[in-house]
């Protein structure tokens, strides 16, 4: 009779399975839980660092191969999945944590009109659809478009603590100056008033427990960007660009700003990257293509994805039904999901590095070039 596998032998085999992003084995990362063995049937639970892990399939394949190849008597393997989103106290002087918020991701662009808010909204929804607890802060005070895209018309109310309660849409907690202003009312504020308003949106809001707070920054490198970077412990920034040279040049300045503020850049997204005809499938690079990838590679950053021009993005955003709600399984929806997964992976890597793990090649730790 064949000998049943032992828990020790199973753990030893699993210690050869590497977490692909963190480059360390899943046992020493304490990702493996509840190992059970009945005869030749092995079951276990793997706790991921994010529910939006892009490499779940690869990890499961490696687990099955390791157990079957290295442990005699293993006949079947069952893997259950769970997640516990990581966070890290970064110990940055003068930067106050937001209670309950594990990670803060700023979405930035060097210029307007590149689709930064569209990316912020759809990435936030994709993270929520993966099972994460997500908040979205519209920090573009001069052009707060998040309420339009999210179909929000109500004004926020105060909770029992006296703090503002976020509005909810599509499983996301949302705060935007656009829900406070009267229709058509302009914002004519200078730096100190902007900084005060942003602090209230961050610390006078009952955010509750969040895995990710996505902040849609205004374009450029002005007061709001600098105030936020210096006042809250940002996990990292995501840079959105279009393929044109003028956008690439402006985005390069944004990367330089985050480098000078000693904040990680998680990666670069190329938006409006070609139009794919829904009838014939032919691709037309209206604004060119490849500029975002080239910029990322030049600056040692991760390229997070190329999002095509899609009429569904415009129509859904105007109707209050973002593409990730209206057509999550479309080509563009699948791309947004992939982008969100890579952002989550970069967040996990930054947290791992911040808690004593080896530095991962994701943040701009090299001289920045335009």
C-alpha positions as CSV (number, residue, x, y, z in Angstrom):
1,X,0.0,0.0,0.0
2,X,1.3,3.4,-1.0
3,X,2.3,5.6,2.0
4,X,0.1,8.7,2.5
5,X,1.8,12.1,2.0
6,X,2.8,13.9,5.2
7,X,2.1,17.5,6.0
8,X,5.9,18.1,6.3
9,X,6.6,16.7,2.9
10,X,3.8,18.8,1.4
11,X,5.1,22.0,3.1
12,X,8.6,21.2,1.8
13,X,7.4,20.9,-1.7
14,X,5.3,24.1,-1.5
15,X,8.4,25.9,-0.3
16,X,9.8,25.6,-3.8
17,X,6.8,27.5,-5.3
18,X,7.6,31.1,-5.8
19,X,5.2,34.1,-5.6
20,X,6.0,35.5,-9.1
21,X,5.8,39.2,-8.2
22,X,7.6,39.0,-4.8
23,X,10.2,36.4,-5.9
24,X,9.9,34.5,-2.6
25,X,8.3,31.2,-1.8
26,X,4.7,31.1,-0.7
27,X,5.5,29.2,2.5
28,X,7.9,31.8,3.9
29,X,5.4,34.5,2.9
30,X,2.8,32.8,5.1
31,X,0.4,32.4,2.1
32,X,-0.3,28.7,2.7
33,X,-3.0,27.8,5.2
34,X,-5.2,24.8,6.2
35,X,-3.2,22.0,4.6
36,X,-5.2,18.8,4.7
37,X,-4.4,15.3,3.3
38,X,-6.8,12.4,3.0
39,X,-5.2,9.5,1.3
40,X,-3.7,10.9,-1.8
41,X,-6.0,13.9,-1.9
42,X,-4.3,17.2,-0.8
43,X,-6.2,20.4,-0.2
44,X,-4.9,23.8,1.0
45,X,-5.8,27.4,1.0
46,X,-3.6,30.2,-0.5
47,X,-4.0,33.7,0.9
48,X,-3.1,36.2,-1.7
49,X,-1.9,39.8,-1.1
50,X,-4.7,41.1,-3.2
51,X,-8.0,39.6,-4.6
52,X,-7.0,41.2,-7.9
53,X,-3.9,39.0,-8.2
54,X,-3.0,38.7,-12.0
55,X,-1.1,35.4,-11.6
56,X,-3.4,33.1,-9.7
57,X,-3.5,30.6,-12.5
58,X,0.3,30.5,-12.6
59,X,0.6,30.0,-8.8
60,X,-2.0,27.1,-8.9
61,X,-0.2,25.4,-11.8
62,X,3.1,25.6,-9.9
63,X,1.5,24.3,-6.7
64,X,0.0,21.3,-8.5
65,X,3.3,20.5,-10.3
66,X,5.4,20.8,-7.1
67,X,3.1,18.5,-5.1
68,X,2.6,15.9,-7.8
69,X,6.3,15.8,-8.8
70,X,7.9,16.0,-5.4
71,X,5.6,14.3,-3.0
72,X,5.0,10.5,-3.5
73,X,1.4,9.5,-3.1
74,X,-0.2,12.7,-4.1
75,X,-3.1,11.9,-6.5
76,X,-5.1,15.1,-6.5
77,X,-4.7,18.7,-5.4
78,X,-7.5,21.2,-4.5
79,X,-6.6,24.8,-4.0
80,X,-8.9,27.3,-2.3
81,X,-8.2,31.1,-2.5
82,X,-8.5,33.9,-0.1
83,X,-6.9,37.3,0.1
84,X,-5.6,39.8,2.7
85,X,-4.6,43.0,1.1
86,X,-1.2,44.2,2.4
87,X,-0.3,47.6,3.7
88,X,2.8,49.2,5.1
89,X,3.5,52.0,7.5
90,X,6.0,54.0,5.6
91,X,7.2,56.2,8.4
92,X,7.3,59.4,6.4
93,X,7.5,62.5,8.5
94,X,4.5,64.8,8.4
95,X,2.3,62.4,6.4
96,X,-0.8,61.4,8.4
97,X,-2.4,58.0,7.8
98,X,-6.1,57.9,6.9
99,X,-7.9,55.7,9.4
100,X,-8.9,52.4,7.9
101,X,-7.3,53.0,4.5
102,X,-4.6,50.4,3.7
103,X,-3.3,51.8,0.4
104,X,-3.6,55.1,-1.4
105,X,-3.0,55.1,-5.2
106,X,-2.9,58.4,-7.0
107,X,-3.8,58.5,-10.7
108,X,-1.9,61.4,-12.4
109,X,-1.3,62.9,-15.8
110,X,0.9,65.7,-17.0
111,X,-1.8,67.3,-19.0
112,X,-5.6,67.3,-19.3
113,X,-7.6,65.4,-21.9
114,X,-5.8,62.1,-21.6
115,X,-8.6,60.2,-20.0
116,X,-7.2,60.2,-16.4
117,X,-10.6,60.2,-14.8
118,X,-11.9,57.5,-17.1
119,X,-8.9,55.3,-16.0
120,X,-9.4,56.2,-12.3
121,X,-13.1,55.2,-12.4
122,X,-12.8,52.0,-14.3
123,X,-9.7,50.8,-12.4
124,X,-11.5,51.4,-9.1
125,X,-14.5,49.5,-10.3
126,X,-12.3,46.6,-11.6
127,X,-10.6,46.4,-8.2
128,X,-14.0,46.3,-6.5
129,X,-15.3,43.7,-8.9
130,X,-12.3,41.5,-7.9
131,X,-13.4,41.6,-4.3
132,X,-11.4,44.6,-2.9
133,X,-12.9,47.3,-0.7
134,X,-12.3,50.5,-2.7
135,X,-12.8,54.2,-2.3
136,X,-12.5,56.9,-5.0
137,X,-11.6,60.5,-4.2
138,X,-12.1,63.0,-7.0
139,X,-9.3,65.5,-6.3
140,X,-9.7,67.4,-9.5
141,X,-11.4,70.3,-7.8
142,X,-11.5,72.5,-10.9
143,X,-13.0,69.8,-13.1
144,X,-14.7,67.2,-10.9
145,X,-16.2,64.8,-13.5
146,X,-16.3,61.6,-11.3
147,X,-20.0,62.2,-10.3
148,X,-21.0,62.4,-14.0
149,X,-19.2,59.2,-14.8
150,X,-20.5,57.4,-11.7
151,X,-24.1,58.6,-12.1
152,X,-24.1,60.4,-8.7
153,X,-26.6,63.2,-8.2
154,X,-27.1,63.4,-4.4
155,X,-25.2,65.5,-1.9
156,X,-23.2,63.7,0.8
157,X,-24.6,63.7,4.3
158,X,-22.9,63.8,7.7
159,X,-22.7,60.7,9.8
160,X,-23.1,60.2,13.5
161,X,-19.5,61.3,14.1
162,X,-20.1,64.5,12.2
163,X,-17.8,63.4,9.4
164,X,-19.0,63.3,5.8
165,X,-20.3,60.0,4.6
166,X,-19.1,59.0,1.1
167,X,-21.7,58.3,-1.6
168,X,-21.8,54.8,-2.9
169,X,-21.9,53.6,-6.5
170,X,-21.0,50.2,-8.0
171,X,-19.6,49.0,-4.7
172,X,-17.3,52.0,-4.4
173,X,-17.2,54.8,-1.7
174,X,-17.0,58.1,-3.6
175,X,-16.2,61.6,-2.5
176,X,-16.1,64.5,-5.1
177,X,-16.3,68.2,-4.9
178,X,-18.7,67.9,-7.8
179,X,-21.4,66.5,-5.5
180,X,-21.2,69.7,-3.3
181,X,-21.1,72.4,-6.0
182,X,-24.2,73.8,-7.6
183,X,-24.5,73.0,-11.3
184,X,-22.2,75.3,-13.3
185,X,-20.7,76.8,-10.2
186,X,-17.0,77.6,-10.8
187,X,-14.2,77.0,-8.2
188,X,-12.0,80.1,-7.9
189,X,-9.6,79.1,-5.1
190,X,-5.9,79.5,-4.6
191,X,-3.4,77.2,-3.0
192,X,-4.3,77.5,0.8
193,X,-8.0,76.9,0.2
194,X,-7.3,74.0,-2.1
195,X,-5.0,72.4,0.5
196,X,-7.7,72.9,3.2
197,X,-10.4,71.4,1.0
198,X,-8.3,68.3,0.2
199,X,-7.5,67.7,3.9
200,X,-11.2,67.8,4.7
201,X,-11.9,65.3,1.9
202,X,-9.2,63.0,3.3
203,X,-9.6,63.3,7.1
204,X,-13.1,64.6,7.6
205,X,-14.7,61.7,5.7
206,X,-15.9,58.5,7.2
207,X,-14.2,56.3,4.7
208,X,-14.4,53.1,6.7
209,X,-12.1,50.1,6.0
210,X,-10.7,50.3,2.5
211,X,-8.1,48.1,0.7
212,X,-7.5,50.8,-1.9
213,X,-8.3,54.5,-2.0
214,X,-7.9,55.7,-5.6
215,X,-7.3,59.4,-6.0
216,X,-8.0,61.1,-9.3
217,X,-5.6,64.0,-9.4
218,X,-6.0,67.1,-11.4
219,X,-3.7,67.4,-14.4
220,X,-0.2,68.9,-14.1
221,X,2.2,69.3,-11.2
222,X,0.5,72.0,-9.1
223,X,-0.6,72.7,-5.6
224,X,-3.0,69.8,-5.1
225,X,-0.5,67.2,-6.3
226,X,2.3,68.5,-4.1
227,X,0.1,69.0,-1.0
228,X,-1.3,65.5,-1.3
229,X,2.2,64.0,-1.8
230,X,3.5,65.8,1.3
231,X,0.5,65.2,3.6
232,X,-0.5,61.6,3.1
233,X,1.5,58.3,2.8
234,X,0.8,57.5,-0.8
235,X,1.5,53.9,-1.7
236,X,2.4,55.1,-5.2
237,X,1.3,56.9,-8.3
238,X,0.0,55.7,-11.7
239,X,0.8,57.8,-14.7
240,X,-1.7,58.1,-17.6
241,X,-0.6,59.3,-21.0
242,X,-1.7,59.2,-24.6
243,X,0.7,58.2,-27.4
244,X,1.5,61.7,-28.7
245,X,4.8,63.3,-28.1
246,X,3.3,66.3,-26.4
247,X,1.6,64.1,-23.8
248,X,4.7,62.0,-23.3
249,X,6.7,65.2,-22.6
250,X,4.3,66.5,-20.0
251,X,4.0,63.1,-18.4
252,X,7.8,62.9,-18.1
253,X,7.7,66.1,-15.9
254,X,5.1,64.4,-13.7
255,X,7.3,61.4,-13.2
256,X,10.1,63.8,-12.3
257,X,7.9,65.5,-9.7
258,X,7.1,62.2,-8.0
259,X,10.8,61.2,-8.0
260,X,11.7,64.5,-6.3
261,X,9.0,63.9,-3.7
262,X,10.5,60.4,-3.2
263,X,7.2,58.7,-4.1
264,X,7.1,55.4,-6.0
265,X,5.6,55.4,-9.5
266,X,3.8,52.1,-9.9
267,X,3.7,52.2,-13.7
268,X,2.5,53.9,-16.9
269,X,-0.8,53.5,-18.7
270,X,-1.2,54.4,-22.4
271,X,-4.8,55.5,-23.0
272,X,-6.4,56.1,-26.4
273,X,-4.0,53.6,-27.9
274,X,-5.5,53.0,-31.3
275,X,-9.1,52.4,-32.4
276,X,-10.2,48.9,-33.2
277,X,-13.2,48.9,-35.7
278,X,-16.1,47.0,-34.1
279,X,-17.2,45.8,-37.6
280,X,-14.0,44.7,-39.3
281,X,-11.5,44.5,-36.4
282,X,-9.0,46.7,-38.2
283,X,-6.8,48.8,-35.9
284,X,-6.1,52.5,-36.6
285,X,-3.6,54.3,-34.5
286,X,-5.3,57.7,-34.6
287,X,-2.9,59.2,-32.0
288,X,0.0,56.8,-32.7
289,X,0.9,54.0,-30.3
290,X,3.8,52.7,-28.2
291,X,4.7,56.0,-26.6
292,X,3.6,54.9,-23.2
293,X,5.5,51.7,-23.3
294,X,8.6,53.5,-24.5
295,X,8.3,56.1,-21.7
296,X,7.9,53.3,-19.1
297,X,10.9,51.4,-20.4
298,X,13.1,54.5,-20.6
299,X,12.4,55.3,-17.0
300,X,12.6,51.8,-15.6
301,X,8.9,51.6,-14.8
302,X,6.3,48.9,-15.4
303,X,4.1,49.3,-18.4
304,X,0.6,48.6,-17.1
305,X,-1.3,48.4,-20.4
306,X,-2.6,50.1,-23.5
307,X,-6.2,51.0,-23.5
308,X,-7.8,51.5,-26.9
309,X,-10.2,54.2,-28.0
310,X,-13.6,52.7,-27.4
311,X,-16.9,54.5,-28.0
312,X,-18.4,52.5,-25.1
313,X,-16.1,54.4,-22.7
314,X,-17.5,57.8,-23.8
315,X,-21.1,56.7,-23.9
316,X,-21.0,54.8,-20.6
317,X,-19.2,57.7,-18.9
318,X,-21.7,60.2,-20.0
319,X,-24.6,58.0,-19.0
320,X,-23.3,57.2,-15.6
321,X,-22.6,53.6,-16.5
322,X,-18.8,53.2,-16.7
323,X,-17.5,50.6,-19.2
324,X,-16.5,48.3,-16.4
325,X,-20.2,48.2,-15.4
326,X,-21.8,48.3,-18.8
327,X,-19.4,45.9,-20.6
328,X,-16.9,44.3,-18.2
329,X,-16.3,41.3,-20.6
330,X,-15.6,43.5,-23.7
331,X,-12.1,43.7,-25.0
332,X,-11.6,47.1,-23.3
333,X,-13.2,45.8,-20.1
334,X,-10.7,42.9,-20.0
335,X,-7.8,45.3,-20.6
336,X,-9.0,47.6,-17.7
337,X,-9.2,44.5,-15.5
338,X,-5.6,43.5,-16.5
339,X,-4.4,47.1,-15.7
340,X,-6.1,47.0,-12.3
341,X,-4.5,43.6,-11.5
342,X,-1.0,44.9,-12.4
343,X,-1.6,48.0,-10.2
344,X,-2.6,45.7,-7.3
345,X,0.5,43.6,-7.9
346,X,2.8,46.7,-7.8
347,X,1.1,47.9,-4.6
348,X,1.9,44.5,-3.0
349,X,5.5,44.8,-4.2
350,X,5.9,48.2,-2.7
351,X,4.4,47.1,0.6
352,X,6.7,44.1,0.7
353,X,9.7,46.3,0.0
354,X,8.6,48.8,2.7
355,X,8.4,46.1,5.3
356,X,11.9,44.8,4.8
357,X,11.7,42.7,1.7
358,X,14.1,43.3,-1.2
359,X,13.4,46.3,-3.4
360,X,11.5,45.4,-6.6
361,X,12.2,47.1,-9.9
362,X,9.0,49.1,-10.0
363,X,9.5,52.6,-8.6
364,X,11.7,55.2,-10.3
365,X,14.9,54.7,-8.4
366,X,17.0,55.7,-11.3
367,X,17.6,59.2,-12.8
368,X,14.5,60.3,-14.7
369,X,14.8,61.2,-18.3
370,X,12.2,62.8,-20.5
